[in-house]
């Protein structure tokens, strides 16, 4: 139930709960490897200014993090420095919506299309952050972080905007193949009882955390507004 509600909130077709935010990112990259999109030794462009979990998810999968410095005015990845770091081994850009602020830019989206790169979002610190839509073709007026790229990792650590009683995480995506692979990887690699397609781990979101998150999700917009008021004060 929480997965369904959170997917609707973020604006994606799929949400897969897992044990924590680090695992969420690990499973995204692991799934891309299992699906043949990436292989160990491939490069992922990532902001130099981020929490270590973003990097650990890349290195755990045998991928190579390529650090790009942030802009001083936003503290987010500097999109003007990304293209010069792209090589034939680059397979993804991982952006981090750090401090609850939007890291995505149109230039990053254009680079992903130009070089056929996956866009992975680390949304651990930005539940509820949104990007205005200027196109008249869309019925929406905004899109939330976690729905801007090919896949996103979310953390529900108690200190986050949307926090559980303990640890928790989730992956959001519109890619059904990726979603199925991530769900299997987080359940020992199994899609059917006692049948193990992948070498996965036990990384499920337990029901108590999901129940708490499902209640708190109803108040997230109101809570974020209060945080803004406190910050402005």
N, C-alpha and C positions, 0 to 999 in steps of 0.2 A: 504493500500500500504506500509506504513512504517513497519507494523507488518511483512509483507511478506519479505521485504528487510532486516529487522533486524534478522529475523529467519535464512535467508540465510547467513548473515554475521557471526552470532554466530555459525551456523552449527547444528540447530535443526529443527524439522518438524513444531513446533508450537511456536508462540509468541503471547501473549495476553497483550495488553496495559492496564494500570490501572493508578490510580491517582498519585501514588508516589511509592518510593522504599519500604517504610514500608508496605504499603498495599500489594505490590507484595509478600513479605515474609509472611504476615498474610494470604493471600489467599492460598498460597501453603500448609501451615499447616492446615488451615481450610478445604481445599479440601481433604486432607488425612484423616481428622476426618470424614467428610461427606461420604467418600468412604469406611470407616470402617478399614482403615489401622492403624490409631491411635485413641486414646481416651484420654480425659482429665485425667491428672495424669501420663501419659507416659512421659519419659525423652528424652531430646534432648541434645546431647553433643555439646558444643559450645565453641569457644575460649574466654578466660577471657579478652583478649585484643581485643576489638571491639567497634564500636559505639553502643549506647544503642538500636537503632532500631532492631538490630539482636535479642536482648533479649526480647524486647517488643512484637515482632511477636510471640515468643514462649509463653510468659506468657498470652498474650491476648487470646490465644486459650486454656488456662487451662493446658498447658503442663509445664513441669519442666525443666528449663535450668540447665545443669550440666557443670560447668565451668572448663576448662582445660587450664593450663598456656601455654604461647607461648615460642618458642625457642628464645634465646637472639640474635642469629646471623641473624634470618630471621624476627622475630617479629610475625610470623605466628604460628598457633596452633602446639604444640609439639606432633607429632604422636607417640612418644615413651611413652607418658603418657595416651593415650586414652583408651587402652584395660582395664587397671585397674579400669576405671570409668564406664565400661559397666556393666549393671545389666539386670535382666529379664524384667524391665520396659523400657529399652532403645529401642527407635524405629528409631532414626535418628542421623546422624552426620551433623551438619551445619558448613561448613567451610566458612571463610571470606577471600576473596582475598584482604587483606588490603594493602593500599598504592600502589595499582596497581601491586602487586606482587602475584605470584602463591602460593596458600595455599595447593593445592592438592599434595598428594604424593601417590606412589604405595601402601604403607602400609595402608593408609586410605582406598583406594579402596579394598584392601584385607580384612580389618576388616569389611567393609560393606557387603561383600560377605559371610564371615565367620559367622557373627551374623545376617544376613538378615536385614540389616539396610538401610533405605533410605539415600541417600546423597543429601543434599540441599546446594546450593551455594548462598552465598551473594556476588553478583558481582557488588555492587553499586559503587565500587572504581576502577574497573578493566576492563572497556570496551576496548577490543582490546588486552588484555593480552592473551598469548598463551602458550601451552605446546608442546614441540617437541614430535613426535611419532617415536619410535625406531623400531617398528615392520615392517617387510617387507610385511606383509599381507595387510596393509592399503595403498590406493593410496594417502592419505594425508600425508603431512610432519609435520603437527601440528594440534592441536585442540584448540579452543578458550575457555577461561573460560566462563561459562554459558552453556556449552555443555558437561561438564565432569561428572555431576551427574544426578540424577533423575529429578531435577527441579532447576531452578535458579531465584532469584529475582534481578532486575536491577533498578537503580535509574537514572532519567534524570534531577535531580536538576541542576540548572544553573552552579554550581561550579564543576560538574563532567566532566570527559573526554568527554562524549557525553551529552551535556546539552541542555535542552529546554529553551524557553523564561520564563517559570515558572516551576511548578512542573510537574512531570510525572514519570511513572514507567512501568515495564513490567515483565512478567513471561515467561521464555523459558523452553521448555520440549519436549521430544519425545513421551510422554505418552498421547495418544488422550483422554483417559477418564479423566485424571487429567486436561488437557487443557480445555475440555468442562465444567468441574466443576468450574474451576477458572474463566472462562469467565462468567458463570452464576452468581457466587458469587459477581463479580465486577459490575454486572448489576441488582442489587436488588434481586438476586437469581433466575432470570428469563432466561429461554431458549426459551420461546415462549411468545409473547405479552400477558400480563395480566394473565399469568400462572407462579406461583412462586414455583419452586421445593425446593428452599432453602431459608433460612432467610439471605439474602445478604445485600449489601450496594450499594450506588451510588459511584463507584470508577472507572469511565471510563477515558481513555486518550482522551482529546478533540482534535478535528481535527486540530486546529491551532498549538498545540504542536507537533502533529504527522507530520505536513507539515514541520515545522522547523527542526525537528529531521531527517526527510528523506533527506533534503538537507545537513545537517551537517554530516550525516553518510558517505557521499561520501569523506569527507575530514578527517575522523577520523584517518586513518593510518598515513597520512601525519602530522596531528597535534600531534599524539603521538610521532612520530619521532622527531619533533621539541622540545617537552617536554623533551625527553631523552637528546638531545643536550644541552638544557639549564641546566638540572640537572647535567650533566657531567662537564659543565663549572663551 
